[in-house]
Amino acid sequence: MRTDELEQYSRKNCIRINGIEEQNKEDVEKKSLDVLQIVCPNVVSSDIENCHRVGKPERGPRQIILRFNSYKSKRKIFSDMKQHKNLPENVYINEDLTKYGSYIYSLTRKAYKSKSISQCWTRDGKVFVRLNPVSEDELGKVKRILTPLDIPGYAPSEEEIIKYCGESMTPAPE
């Protein structure tokens, strides 16, 4: 887990943009900036340290990864996104999560879609959920998700239980 935390820390100034059409000899930074300025009009080219597409060209456009010069610039994007939710259709801006963080977040989104939780989000590479209240005491309760076992309503496989608990939870045969 510690290695994953260190890897996530190295990504703290990065975001990923999905869904921007890809063309030959494109100016990726300009395309990214055009999208970012929809939600955060004050973002400028000098805020971006590096920008490029990642992954293999397959079914759709490849993701764009952006590294900002400062953590503050990255956080401004996400705080402004709360007020401006008018991104083009099928364009998404997300934190740059590690492989493990992406896996955990995908499981929490499934739990959200199945109504096991009322909300899920990431902040600084950490995954959080807002629990469905069972009583008035739990109204709006937030929980950090560290492993699949922490996700309300998620039934982990035997392999996941062994991986995250160190032992099987299945009763031994009699």
MARPATOR-343322 format. One record per residue (C-alpha): residue in three letters; x, y, z. Coordinates in Angstrom, 3 decimals. Layout:
N
<pt rest="Ala" px="X" py="Y" pz="Z"/>
...
***
This chain:
174
<pt rest="Met" px="0.000" py="0.000" pz="0.000"/>
<pt rest="Arg" px="2.878" py="2.399" pz="0.800"/>
<pt rest="Thr" px="4.234" py="2.144" pz="-2.771"/>
<pt rest="Asp" px="0.812" py="3.076" pz="-4.133"/>
<pt rest="Glu" px="0.685" py="6.123" pz="-1.832"/>
<pt rest="Leu" px="4.095" py="7.272" pz="-3.064"/>
<pt rest="Glu" px="3.074" py="6.771" pz="-6.681"/>
<pt rest="Gln" px="-0.143" py="8.718" pz="-6.069"/>
<pt rest="Tyr" px="1.832" py="11.524" pz="-4.442"/>
<pt rest="Ser" px="3.948" py="11.836" pz="-7.597"/>
<pt rest="Arg" px="0.680" py="12.391" pz="-9.520"/>
<pt rest="Lys" px="-0.691" py="15.071" pz="-7.198"/>
<pt rest="Asn" px="-0.397" py="17.873" pz="-9.794"/>
<pt rest="Cys" px="-1.860" py="15.793" pz="-12.645"/>
<pt rest="Ile" px="-5.301" py="15.369" pz="-14.169"/>
<pt rest="Arg" px="-6.661" py="13.246" pz="-17.011"/>
<pt rest="Ile" px="-9.133" py="14.371" pz="-19.631"/>
<pt rest="Asn" px="-11.186" py="11.766" pz="-21.476"/>
<pt rest="Gly" px="-13.224" py="12.204" pz="-24.629"/>
<pt rest="Ile" px="-11.410" py="14.950" pz="-26.574"/>
<pt rest="Glu" px="-11.335" py="13.986" pz="-30.252"/>
<pt rest="Glu" px="-7.907" py="13.032" pz="-31.566"/>
<pt rest="Gln" px="-6.409" py="14.210" pz="-34.862"/>
<pt rest="Asn" px="-3.030" py="13.963" pz="-36.582"/>
<pt rest="Lys" px="-0.596" py="16.775" pz="-35.763"/>
<pt rest="Glu" px="-2.909" py="18.221" pz="-33.125"/>
<pt rest="Asp" px="-2.019" py="20.806" pz="-30.509"/>
<pt rest="Val" px="-2.945" py="18.747" pz="-27.439"/>
<pt rest="Glu" px="-2.240" py="21.574" pz="-25.025"/>
<pt rest="Lys" px="-4.537" py="24.006" pz="-26.881"/>
<pt rest="Lys" px="-7.333" py="21.421" pz="-27.107"/>
<pt rest="Ser" px="-6.989" py="20.684" pz="-23.383"/>
<pt rest="Leu" px="-6.891" py="24.361" pz="-22.482"/>
<pt rest="Asp" px="-10.063" py="25.015" pz="-24.496"/>
<pt rest="Val" px="-11.893" py="22.356" pz="-22.445"/>
<pt rest="Leu" px="-10.401" py="23.467" pz="-19.119"/>
<pt rest="Gln" px="-11.406" py="27.088" pz="-19.748"/>
<pt rest="Ile" px="-15.052" py="26.020" pz="-19.939"/>
<pt rest="Val" px="-14.942" py="25.143" pz="-16.224"/>
<pt rest="Cys" px="-12.098" py="27.402" pz="-15.120"/>
<pt rest="Pro" px="-11.813" py="30.515" pz="-17.326"/>
<pt rest="Asn" px="-8.712" py="31.743" pz="-15.448"/>
<pt rest="Val" px="-6.519" py="28.760" pz="-16.348"/>
<pt rest="Val" px="-3.753" py="29.732" pz="-18.791"/>
<pt rest="Ser" px="-1.098" py="27.912" pz="-20.766"/>
<pt rest="Ser" px="1.629" py="28.888" pz="-18.291"/>
<pt rest="Asp" px="-0.219" py="26.887" pz="-15.575"/>
<pt rest="Ile" px="0.529" py="23.685" pz="-17.516"/>
<pt rest="Glu" px="3.951" py="22.095" pz="-17.146"/>
<pt rest="Asn" px="3.399" py="19.173" pz="-19.515"/>
<pt rest="Cys" px="0.580" py="17.743" pz="-21.589"/>
<pt rest="His" px="0.303" py="14.694" pz="-23.857"/>
<pt rest="Arg" px="-1.900" py="11.780" pz="-24.838"/>
<pt rest="Val" px="-1.423" py="8.407" pz="-23.142"/>
<pt rest="Gly" px="-2.253" py="4.849" pz="-24.102"/>
<pt rest="Lys" px="-2.677" py="3.058" pz="-27.391"/>
<pt rest="Pro" px="-5.085" py="4.358" pz="-30.005"/>
<pt rest="Glu" px="-7.960" py="1.903" pz="-29.861"/>
<pt rest="Arg" px="-11.723" py="2.399" pz="-29.985"/>
<pt rest="Gly" px="-11.875" py="6.065" pz="-29.101"/>
<pt rest="Pro" px="-9.645" py="9.051" pz="-28.450"/>
<pt rest="Arg" px="-6.762" py="8.466" pz="-26.052"/>
<pt rest="Gln" px="-6.753" py="10.168" pz="-22.669"/>
<pt rest="Ile" px="-4.843" py="13.395" pz="-22.202"/>
<pt rest="Ile" px="-2.699" py="13.764" pz="-19.107"/>
<pt rest="Leu" px="-1.792" py="17.233" pz="-17.862"/>
<pt rest="Arg" px="0.741" py="18.131" pz="-15.202"/>
<pt rest="Phe" px="0.205" py="21.541" pz="-13.652"/>
<pt rest="Asn" px="3.018" py="23.716" pz="-12.319"/>
<pt rest="Ser" px="1.341" py="23.798" pz="-8.937"/>
<pt rest="Tyr" px="-1.052" py="21.766" pz="-6.857"/>
<pt rest="Lys" px="-3.070" py="24.954" pz="-6.347"/>
<pt rest="Ser" px="-3.791" py="25.190" pz="-10.110"/>
<pt rest="Lys" px="-5.010" py="21.598" pz="-10.192"/>
<pt rest="Arg" px="-7.293" py="22.090" pz="-7.152"/>
<pt rest="Lys" px="-8.739" py="25.241" pz="-8.748"/>
<pt rest="Ile" px="-9.934" py="23.150" pz="-11.716"/>
<pt rest="Phe" px="-11.827" py="20.756" pz="-9.437"/>
<pt rest="Ser" px="-13.294" py="23.467" pz="-7.212"/>
<pt rest="Asp" px="-14.496" py="25.418" pz="-10.279"/>
<pt rest="Met" px="-15.959" py="22.250" pz="-11.815"/>
<pt rest="Lys" px="-18.502" py="22.150" pz="-8.980"/>
<pt rest="Gln" px="-20.052" py="25.395" pz="-10.254"/>
<pt rest="His" px="-19.631" py="24.811" pz="-14.010"/>
<pt rest="Lys" px="-20.938" py="21.430" pz="-15.073"/>
<pt rest="Asn" px="-21.234" py="22.284" pz="-18.752"/>
<pt rest="Leu" px="-18.443" py="20.207" pz="-20.284"/>
<pt rest="Pro" px="-19.040" py="18.882" pz="-23.797"/>
<pt rest="Glu" px="-20.881" py="15.560" pz="-23.891"/>
<pt rest="Asn" px="-18.630" py="12.531" pz="-23.234"/>
<pt rest="Val" px="-15.747" py="14.727" pz="-21.996"/>
<pt rest="Tyr" px="-14.625" py="14.030" pz="-18.427"/>
<pt rest="Ile" px="-11.937" py="15.529" pz="-16.196"/>
<pt rest="Asn" px="-10.580" py="13.288" pz="-13.437"/>
<pt rest="Glu" px="-7.661" py="13.027" pz="-11.084"/>
<pt rest="Asp" px="-4.724" py="10.974" pz="-12.338"/>
<pt rest="Leu" px="-5.156" py="7.898" pz="-10.137"/>
<pt rest="Thr" px="-2.815" py="4.944" pz="-9.777"/>
<pt rest="Lys" px="-3.920" py="1.590" pz="-11.163"/>
<pt rest="Tyr" px="-5.051" py="0.500" pz="-7.684"/>
<pt rest="Gly" px="-6.810" py="3.818" pz="-7.021"/>
<pt rest="Ser" px="-8.636" py="3.534" pz="-10.360"/>
<pt rest="Tyr" px="-9.710" py="0.010" pz="-9.457"/>
<pt rest="Ile" px="-11.080" py="1.081" pz="-6.059"/>
<pt rest="Tyr" px="-12.841" py="4.085" pz="-7.602"/>
<pt rest="Ser" px="-14.431" py="1.926" pz="-10.321"/>
<pt rest="Leu" px="-15.831" py="-0.379" pz="-7.612"/>
<pt rest="Thr" px="-17.260" py="2.575" pz="-5.687"/>
<pt rest="Arg" px="-18.916" py="3.884" pz="-8.864"/>
<pt rest="Lys" px="-20.548" py="0.459" pz="-9.288"/>
<pt rest="Ala" px="-21.761" py="0.677" pz="-5.676"/>
<pt rest="Tyr" px="-23.137" py="4.148" pz="-6.424"/>
<pt rest="Lys" px="-24.972" py="2.920" pz="-9.536"/>
<pt rest="Ser" px="-26.478" py="0.060" pz="-7.528"/>
<pt rest="Lys" px="-27.592" py="2.617" pz="-4.880"/>
<pt rest="Ser" px="-25.436" py="1.053" pz="-2.115"/>
<pt rest="Ile" px="-23.975" py="4.510" pz="-1.445"/>
<pt rest="Ser" px="-25.326" py="7.989" pz="-2.128"/>
<pt rest="Gln" px="-22.156" py="9.556" pz="-3.558"/>
<pt rest="Cys" px="-18.523" py="8.777" pz="-4.432"/>
<pt rest="Trp" px="-15.561" py="10.992" pz="-5.321"/>
<pt rest="Thr" px="-11.787" py="11.296" pz="-5.168"/>
<pt rest="Arg" px="-9.616" py="13.969" pz="-3.654"/>
<pt rest="Asp" px="-5.835" py="13.888" pz="-3.780"/>
<pt rest="Gly" px="-5.950" py="10.288" pz="-4.986"/>
<pt rest="Lys" px="-8.059" py="9.136" pz="-2.043"/>
<pt rest="Val" px="-11.489" py="7.581" pz="-2.629"/>
<pt rest="Phe" px="-14.463" py="8.660" pz="-0.505"/>
<pt rest="Val" px="-18.134" py="7.699" pz="-0.314"/>
<pt rest="Arg" px="-21.170" py="9.247" pz="1.323"/>
<pt rest="Leu" px="-23.103" py="6.461" pz="3.007"/>
<pt rest="Asn" px="-26.820" py="5.951" pz="2.581"/>
<pt rest="Pro" px="-28.281" py="6.904" pz="5.952"/>
<pt rest="Val" px="-29.788" py="3.982" pz="7.866"/>
<pt rest="Ser" px="-30.546" py="6.251" pz="10.792"/>
<pt rest="Glu" px="-30.580" py="9.996" pz="11.394"/>
<pt rest="Asp" px="-27.160" py="9.700" pz="13.095"/>
<pt rest="Glu" px="-25.607" py="8.526" pz="9.819"/>
<pt rest="Leu" px="-27.100" py="11.295" pz="7.669"/>
<pt rest="Gly" px="-24.323" py="12.550" pz="5.382"/>
<pt rest="Lys" px="-21.625" py="10.320" pz="6.908"/>
<pt rest="Val" px="-18.455" py="10.172" pz="4.779"/>
<pt rest="Lys" px="-16.112" py="7.188" pz="4.689"/>
<pt rest="Arg" px="-12.671" py="6.816" pz="3.096"/>
<pt rest="Ile" px="-12.311" py="3.644" pz="1.038"/>
<pt rest="Leu" px="-8.941" py="1.901" pz="1.300"/>
<pt rest="Thr" px="-9.753" py="-1.614" pz="0.050"/>
<pt rest="Pro" px="-12.655" py="-3.317" pz="-1.741"/>
<pt rest="Leu" px="-13.722" py="-4.679" pz="1.653"/>
<pt rest="Asp" px="-14.559" py="-1.108" pz="2.784"/>
<pt rest="Ile" px="-17.188" py="-0.563" pz="0.066"/>
<pt rest="Pro" px="-20.766" py="-0.830" pz="1.376"/>
<pt rest="Gly" px="-22.832" py="-3.302" pz="-0.615"/>
<pt rest="Tyr" px="-19.816" py="-4.768" pz="-2.427"/>
<pt rest="Ala" px="-19.330" py="-8.524" pz="-2.201"/>
<pt rest="Pro" px="-15.609" py="-9.173" pz="-2.727"/>
<pt rest="Ser" px="-14.343" py="-12.364" pz="-4.312"/>
<pt rest="Glu" px="-12.493" py="-14.947" pz="-2.228"/>
<pt rest="Glu" px="-9.234" py="-13.822" pz="-3.904"/>
<pt rest="Glu" px="-9.822" py="-10.206" pz="-2.821"/>
<pt rest="Ile" px="-10.565" py="-11.264" pz="0.748"/>
<pt rest="Ile" px="-7.307" py="-13.214" pz="0.939"/>
<pt rest="Lys" px="-5.373" py="-10.372" pz="-0.705"/>
<pt rest="Tyr" px="-6.692" py="-7.638" pz="1.628"/>
<pt rest="Cys" px="-7.339" py="-9.602" pz="4.848"/>
<pt rest="Gly" px="-4.555" py="-12.145" pz="4.594"/>
<pt rest="Glu" px="-6.858" py="-15.111" pz="5.173"/>
<pt rest="Ser" px="-9.977" py="-16.721" pz="3.835"/>
<pt rest="Met" px="-13.320" py="-15.870" pz="5.415"/>
<pt rest="Thr" px="-14.948" py="-19.031" pz="4.061"/>
<pt rest="Pro" px="-15.661" py="-21.590" pz="6.816"/>
<pt rest="Ala" px="-13.382" py="-24.621" pz="6.751"/>
<pt rest="Pro" px="-15.043" py="-27.852" pz="5.572"/>
<pt rest="Glu" px="-16.130" py="-30.129" pz="8.411"/>
***
